[in-house]
């Protein structure tokens, strides 16, 4: 009986497929703008590099863009691709700039399991820079989505 239990336990352990070990497929895509790590480091500050190129996260409430409600456009800090419009920005209370929709075609999505469960990660569709994550707890009156974006991944261009 003990041998049967041990055999069953070993078979079970070796056949487990943990999602915590899976990687996102973002790294397999080729982007229009590609640079070496050294080139990105000369263009970006240390925190911008950490967020955009290493999928890091800035501290909550640290971005001046979090409370910016001026009219304009939010573009990728890495390549100036337009990502979000100011009319789709709202205060989610999360501590990060939040939008209820992206500019279609300019943002790519992948799944990351960095925290041990699936989250939808957002990337610039032009350079692959990590932007943040999208959740389905946004404003119900619009899209219901919350694009939770690192402010350091964005550059704001005011309307003229």
C-alpha positions as CSV (number, residue, x, y, z in Angstrom):
1,X,0.0,0.0,0.0
2,X,2.9,2.4,0.9
3,X,4.6,1.7,-2.5
4,X,1.3,2.4,-4.3
5,X,0.9,5.7,-2.4
6,X,4.5,6.8,-3.0
7,X,4.2,5.9,-6.7
8,X,0.9,7.9,-7.0
9,X,2.4,10.9,-5.2
10,X,5.5,10.9,-7.4
11,X,3.5,10.7,-10.6
12,X,1.2,13.5,-9.4
13,X,4.1,15.8,-8.5
14,X,5.9,15.3,-11.8
15,X,2.7,15.9,-13.8
16,X,1.7,19.1,-12.1
17,X,1.8,22.0,-14.5
18,X,2.3,25.1,-12.4
19,X,1.4,28.4,-14.0
20,X,3.9,30.2,-11.8
21,X,6.7,28.9,-14.0
22,X,5.2,29.9,-17.3
23,X,6.6,32.9,-19.1
24,X,4.8,35.5,-21.2
25,X,5.0,35.3,-25.0
26,X,6.0,39.0,-25.4
27,X,9.6,38.1,-25.8
28,X,9.0,36.2,-28.9
29,X,7.5,39.1,-30.9
30,X,9.7,41.4,-33.0
31,X,8.9,45.0,-32.6
32,X,9.3,47.8,-35.1
33,X,11.6,49.8,-32.8
34,X,14.4,47.6,-31.4
35,X,17.5,48.7,-29.5
36,X,20.2,47.1,-27.5
37,X,20.1,47.2,-23.7
38,X,22.9,49.7,-23.8
39,X,21.0,52.0,-26.2
40,X,17.9,51.9,-24.1
41,X,20.0,52.8,-21.0
42,X,21.4,55.9,-22.7
43,X,17.9,57.0,-23.6
44,X,16.0,56.2,-20.4
45,X,16.5,57.0,-16.8
46,X,17.1,54.1,-14.4
47,X,13.5,53.9,-13.3
48,X,12.2,54.3,-16.9
49,X,14.5,51.5,-17.9
50,X,13.4,49.3,-15.0
51,X,9.7,49.7,-15.9
52,X,9.8,49.8,-19.7
53,X,12.6,47.2,-20.4
54,X,12.5,45.0,-17.2
55,X,8.7,45.0,-16.6
56,X,9.2,46.8,-13.2
57,X,6.6,48.9,-11.4
58,X,7.0,52.4,-10.1
59,X,5.8,53.2,-6.6
60,X,2.1,54.0,-6.3
61,X,1.4,57.8,-6.1
62,X,4.9,58.6,-7.3
63,X,3.9,59.8,-10.8
64,X,2.9,63.4,-11.5
65,X,0.8,62.0,-14.4
66,X,-1.5,60.3,-11.9
67,X,-3.4,63.5,-11.1
68,X,-2.9,65.1,-14.5
69,X,-6.3,65.9,-16.1
70,X,-5.1,68.3,-18.8
71,X,-6.3,67.7,-22.3
72,X,-3.8,65.9,-24.5
73,X,-2.2,62.6,-25.5
74,X,-0.1,60.0,-23.6
75,X,2.7,58.5,-25.6
76,X,5.3,55.8,-25.0
77,X,8.4,57.2,-23.3
78,X,10.5,54.8,-25.3
79,X,9.3,55.6,-28.8
80,X,6.6,58.3,-28.8
81,X,3.8,56.0,-30.0
82,X,0.4,57.4,-29.0
83,X,-1.1,55.0,-26.4
84,X,-3.9,56.8,-24.5
85,X,-6.1,59.9,-24.9
86,X,-6.7,62.2,-22.0
87,X,-10.5,61.9,-22.3
88,X,-10.2,58.2,-21.4
89,X,-8.2,58.9,-18.2
90,X,-9.9,58.7,-14.8
91,X,-9.0,58.6,-11.1
92,X,-9.1,54.9,-10.2
93,X,-7.7,55.5,-6.7
94,X,-5.0,52.9,-7.4
95,X,-2.1,55.4,-7.3
96,X,-1.2,54.9,-11.0
97,X,-2.5,56.7,-14.1
98,X,-5.6,54.8,-15.2
99,X,-7.5,54.8,-18.5
100,X,-10.7,53.0,-19.5
101,X,-9.3,52.2,-23.0
102,X,-6.2,52.3,-25.1
103,X,-5.6,53.6,-28.6
104,X,-6.5,50.5,-30.6
105,X,-3.5,48.9,-32.4
106,X,-0.9,50.8,-30.4
107,X,-0.9,48.6,-27.3
108,X,-0.1,44.9,-27.3
109,X,-1.3,42.4,-24.6
110,X,0.2,39.3,-23.1
111,X,-0.3,37.2,-20.0
112,X,2.2,37.2,-17.2
113,X,2.4,34.9,-14.2
114,X,4.9,36.9,-12.2
115,X,2.8,36.8,-9.1
116,X,1.8,33.2,-9.5
117,X,-1.5,33.9,-11.3
118,X,-2.5,35.2,-14.7
119,X,-2.6,39.0,-15.3
120,X,-3.0,40.8,-18.6
121,X,0.2,42.8,-19.2
122,X,0.3,45.8,-21.6
123,X,3.2,46.7,-23.9
124,X,3.8,49.4,-26.4
125,X,3.0,47.8,-29.8
126,X,5.9,49.6,-31.4
127,X,8.9,49.0,-29.1
128,X,7.5,46.4,-26.7
129,X,8.0,48.5,-23.6
130,X,6.2,47.4,-20.5
131,X,3.4,49.8,-19.6
132,X,1.4,48.1,-16.8
133,X,-1.6,45.8,-16.6
134,X,-5.3,45.9,-17.5
135,X,-8.1,44.8,-15.1
136,X,-11.8,44.4,-15.5
137,X,-12.7,46.6,-12.5
138,X,-12.9,49.9,-14.4
139,X,-15.8,52.3,-14.9
140,X,-19.0,50.3,-15.6
141,X,-20.5,53.2,-17.5
142,X,-17.8,53.1,-20.2
143,X,-15.7,50.0,-20.9
144,X,-15.5,48.4,-17.5
145,X,-11.7,48.2,-18.0
146,X,-8.9,49.8,-15.9
147,X,-5.6,50.2,-17.7
148,X,-3.3,50.6,-14.7
149,X,-0.2,52.3,-16.3
150,X,3.2,53.2,-14.9
151,X,3.5,57.0,-15.3
152,X,7.3,56.7,-16.0
153,X,6.4,54.7,-19.1
154,X,4.4,57.7,-20.5
155,X,5.1,61.1,-21.8
156,X,2.2,63.6,-21.8
157,X,1.7,65.9,-24.9
158,X,-0.8,68.7,-24.1
159,X,-3.4,69.6,-26.7
160,X,-2.6,72.9,-28.6
